[in-house]
Amino acid sequence: MVIPVTCLLGCLFCLWIAARGGVSRFYSTYAAYSSQLDDAETAVRFSSSDPEAHLIRAAILKGAGRLDEAVQEYEEAAQLRPRDYVLWLELGLARDEAEDQAGAINALREAVRLAPDYAAPRWQLGNILLRSGNINDAFSEMRRAAASDPALLPQLIDLAWTIYQGETAAVERVVQPQTSAARLALARFAARHGKAVDAARIFRTLGDVAAEDRRALLVELLAAKQFNVAYEVWSTAPGRSEHQSNFTDGGFEEQVNLDEPGFGWQVARNLPALKVSLDQAQPHQGRNSLRLDWSGETNPASPVISQTVLVEPNARYRLRFSVRTEELVSGGLPFIAVSDASSKDSHALTQSDPFPSKTASWQDKSVDFTTGKDAQAVVVTLQRQNCDSNPCPIFGRVWLDDFSLQKL
């Protein structure tokens, strides 16, 4: 009889423990949802050996600003489940918030030891080391964190850029980009911050670059008005054909790619009353000319076609082109304008006379202009005169061909 009674008492004890554990988890779950400290404390009372109960109580105390008590709870949770890196990570963050930097570093080092391939412990450890002045170890930890989670790389570059005050070589040394994607990210960052030469140097180390990555860097450089380096990135793309003058495809011999930024022709998409096409009938020279058919109301302020062209500063240039028109009727006739792409406001440098309503044949046109002291590029644009009304209707046809730019 003694053995069965002992077994029964043992079973009852186990059931009692399980019941208390179940009640504790119930209160812990509710406390996590409601952020009520009373529920969290009830959970701890029912099962003081449950690390989850201490973890939830710690989080609620931390949220209430009771940092010293929160740290104690995190410490209790970590002692109860010492191989859980998350508990050491939370303890490190709490100690840091409580201004115990040394304790935070110790806890985060333990989290890193338990989860060496996880990004979060290393990133948080690196941040605290950086604030403590241990820059080399800080970047070592954050660099390994970014290798585990590439989404952290932009933050790593930004931190290094701030610490080393935009010295690209120093940033490159501490970031140590090992992959093409990492080097491209650094090149794009340098481009955005006016370090075009450094961006170009890093770009040259990339080897084969995916079209989308090349495009991303090109867009950054164009936005930063770093046209010379942007042209290098654009012109070295596979399949890019050489051209003889400053213009790319000045004679419209190639199909215009509307989706490609850079130094080719750009055609407006938001002009529904305009049709743009390559025309093989009676070009000025070569196989094609560009034909524009207007058939209604369009915004005269919108550029129709444009191309960015590299130039030298403080230089005199002559722009040449050929035009033919037919039955062109509008209060805002088209013309060719040249503006300074390098200036903040892209101010106008020159423009042609408005196109005549009808030409018997091709007419050769030219305009002269002088670039500014900081000029890298100009934008050549087909646009229209202002009208008394907007939208302003226009009807008729225009052909363009043989654009070239000559330095005088």
N, C-alpha and C positions, 0 to 999 in steps of 0.2 A: 504493500500500500504506500510505502514511503516514496518509491520511485515515480509512480503515477502522479502523486500530489506534487512532487518536485517538478515534473514535466509540465503539469498544469500551471503551476506558479510561473515557470519560465515562459510559457506561451503567453500568459496574461501580461507579464512584464514586457515582452516583445510587442504585444498589441498596444500596450499603454505608450511605449516609446514611439511606435509607428503613428499612433493617434496624435500624440503631441507634435510629431514631425509634420503630419498632415495639416494640423491646425496652424502650425508655424508657417508652412508654405502658403496656406490660404491667406493669412494676414500679410505675408510678404508680398504676395501677388497683388492684393488689394492696396497695400501701401505704395507699391511701385506705380499703380494706376492713379491713386488719389493724392500722393505726396503727403499723406498724413503721418506725422511723426508718432502719434499714439499707436497706430496700427503697426508701425515698424517696431516699436518697443515691445508690443505684445508678441510679435513674431519672435523676437530675441528671447523673451521670457519663456516661451513655450519650447524653444530649441536653441539654447545658447551655443551649441556646437555646430550649428548650421551656418557655413560661411555666407550663403546667400542672404540670410536674415541680417547679418552684420553689414553686408555690402549695400543692401537697400537702405538700412538705417543710416549708413555713412553718407550715401548720396543725398538723402533728405536733409541731414545735418549740414552738409556742404552747401546745398542750395539755400539753406536758411542763414548762411554766413557763420555757422558755429564750427569753424575750421579745426580747432584743437580737438573737439569731440569727434569730428568726422575722421580725422587722422587716426585716432585711437580705434575707431571701428574698422577702418581699412586695415590697420595693423592686425587686429584680431582676425579679420577674414583671411588675410595672407598667411597668418600662423596656422589657421585651421586647414587651409588648402595651399600649401607652400609651392606646389608645382604648377600653379595656375598663373601664367604670365599676366593675364588681364588684371588680377588683383594687385600685383606689384606695379603694374602700369598706373592703375587708379591711385594707389598709395603714393607713387611718385608725383603725380599731378596734384594731389591734395597737399602733400608736403611743400611742393613748390608754391602753391597758392597761400600756404601758411607761412611763407618766407623762410622755410627750412631748406635752403638750397642744397646743402651737403646731404641731408637725408633724402631729398628728392633724387639726387644723382645716384645714391646707393640703391634705392628702390628700382630706379629705371635700369641700372646696370644689371640687376637681378632679372628684370623682365627681358632684357636683351639676351642674357645667358639662357633663359628658358625658351626663348623664341627667336633664335639668331637670324632667321630668314624673314621675319615679319617686319614690315616697314614702320608701323606706329611706334613701337618702343624706341627704335633707333632715332626716329625723327624727333620725338619728344626729348630724348636724352641729348641729342645734338643741340636743340634749342636752348636747353638749360646750360649746357656747357658753353654755348656761345655767349649767353648773358653773364656767365661767370668769368669770361675772358679767356677761356681755353679754346682759342679759335681753331687750331689745327685738329684737335680731337673732335671738336664740334662738326667741322665739315667732313671729317672722316665718317662719322656716324650718319650724317644727313646724306652724304654721297651714297652710302650703302643702302639707306632707306629709299632713295630715289631709284636705285638700281632694282629694288624689289617692287616698287610702285612708281612707274614712269610719270604718273599724274603729279607727283611731287617735284618733278624736275623744274618746271617754271618757277616754283617758289624758291627752290635751291639757287637757281640762277639769279633771281631777284635779290635774295639775301646777300649773295656774294657780290653782286653789282653794287649794292648799298655799302657793304663793308669796305670794299676796295675802290669805292668812288669812281666806278665806271672804267677802271683800267682792265681792258678786255683780256690782256695776257694773264693778269693775276686771277681774274675770274675763271679763265680757262684752266689755269693751273690747279685751282682748288676744286672745281667742278669735275675735271678730268672726264670729259665726255668720251665714252668708249664706242658708242654706236653712231651710225649715220643719223638716226633720228635725234640723238642727243646733240650732235654737232650742228645739225640743222636748227634745232631749237635755240642754241646759243647764237648762231648766225642771225636768225630772225630777231632775237632780242637786241643784238648789237645794231642791227639795221634800224630798229624802232627808236633807238637812243642815239642816232646820229653817228654811229661808228661804221660808216660804209666800207672803209678800207679793211677793217677787221672782219666785217661780214663777208667781204669778197675773199679774203685769205682763208677763212674757215670753209667757205663754199668750195674753194678749189680742192680741199682735202676730201670731199665727199665721194668722188668717183661718180658712178652711175646714180643719178637722182631721179626719183619717181616724178612724173609730170605734175602731180598734185602738190608735191613738196616744193618743186621748183616754182610753181605758180604762187604758193603761199609766201615764199621768200621774195619773189618779184613784187607781189602786192605790197609787202612791208616796205620795200625799198622805194617804190613809186610813191607811196603815201608819205614817206620821209623826204621826198624830193631828192633822192640820191640817184640821179638818172644815169650817171656814168657806170656805176656798179650794177644798177638794174639792167643796163644794156648788156653787160657782160653775162649776167645770169640768163637773160632772155636769148641772147644770140648764140649761146653754146648749147642750146637744146638740140637733141638729135633731129636730123632732117631739116634744120634751119638753113635755107639757101642764102648764099652770098648775094649782095646787091652792090651795084657799082657806084651809086650816089648816096647822099645822106638819107634819102628816102628809102623806105622799105616798099618794094613793089609800087614805085611811083607811076608805072604804066598800067596798073590793074591787070596784070597777067595771071595772077593767082587768085584762088577763091578766098574771099574774106571770111575769117573765122571770128564770129561774133562773141564767142565765149573766151577768147584769149586776150588777157591784158598784156600790155607791153608796147612795142614800137611798130606794130602793124596798123592797118586801117581799123578804126573803130566806127561802127555805124549805129546811129540811134535806133532804139527799138520802140520808143513810145510815140511814134508819129504814124497813126493809122492811115492817114491820107497820102502817105508816101510809099512808093515801091522802088527799091534799090536793086539793081541787077547789073551783071556784066554783059556787055553788048558787043558782039563780033561784027556788027554791020558798020562799016565806015569808021574804024578807029583812027585816031590821029597817027599812031604808029603801033606796031606790034599786032597782037591778036585781038585785044579787047580794049574797050573804054568803059568807064563807069556811067551807067544811065540812071537818072532819077526822074520818076514820073510822079508829079503832084496832082492830086485830084480833089482837093477840098481844104477844110480848115485844119491848120496845125499851129502850134505855138511858135511864133517867130524867135522867141528867146532860146529855144532848144537847138543845140548844135546838131547838124545833120550827119556829117562825117568828120573825122578828125584823125590826125596822126601826130605823135610826139617824136621829135627829131632832135638828135644831139647837135649842139653847137659849142663854139668856144666863147669865152667871155670877152667883152670889149672888142667885138669883131663886126665887120660889115658884111651883110649877106644879100643875095638876090634870089628871090623865089620865082621860079618860072612854072607855068602850067598852061594847058590848052583847054578851051571851053567851046562848046557849041550848044545853042538853044533853039527851041521851037515852040511857038505859040505860048510863051511864058507870060502869064497875066497875074499880077498881085500888087497890093499896096506895099508889100514888103519883099522886094526882090532879093535873091541870094547873092552872096559875095564871098570871097576868101579873106579870112582874117588870120593874123599871126600874133600870138600872145606869148609872154615870158612864162614858161612852165615853172621856172625856179623861184619866182617871187611868190610871196604869200598870197597876194591877190590876183596872180596870173594876169597882170595888166597888159593891155593891148600895145603892140609894137607898130603894127601897120595893118592896112587892109586894102583890098582891091576896089575898083569901082563896081557898083552893082552890075550884074550881068544884063546884057540887052535882051529885049523880048524875043528877038529872032535874029539868027545869024545865017548868012548865006553859006558859010563853010566854017571850018575850025578857025578860031582866033587865038593867037599866042599872047599870053599876058605875063607881066612880071611886076613885082613890087620889091622895094629895097627896105632894109631895116638894119638897126644896130643893136647888138645884144648888150645887156648890162654887165657890170663888173663881176657878178656872181653867177652868171648864166651857165647852165649846163645843157638846157634843152628848151625848145620852143614847141608850141602846139599850133599846128596848121589846121584850120577849121573852115568847113563850109557852113555858113549860117545865113540868116536873113535880116534885112532891115526891120526896125521896129515899125509897127502899124498903129493906126489910131484905135484899132479894136484888137482884142485877144480872146479867143483864137482869131487868126487872120487867114482868110482863104488864099490859096495859091493853086494855079492850074498851069499845066504845060510840062515840058521836058527839058532836061539839062544833061549834057554829056561832058565828062571831065577826063583828061588824059595827061600823061607825061609830066608829073610833078618832079621837080628837081630843085636842089638848093646849092648855090655856088657862093663860096667865100670870095669876097672882092679884095 
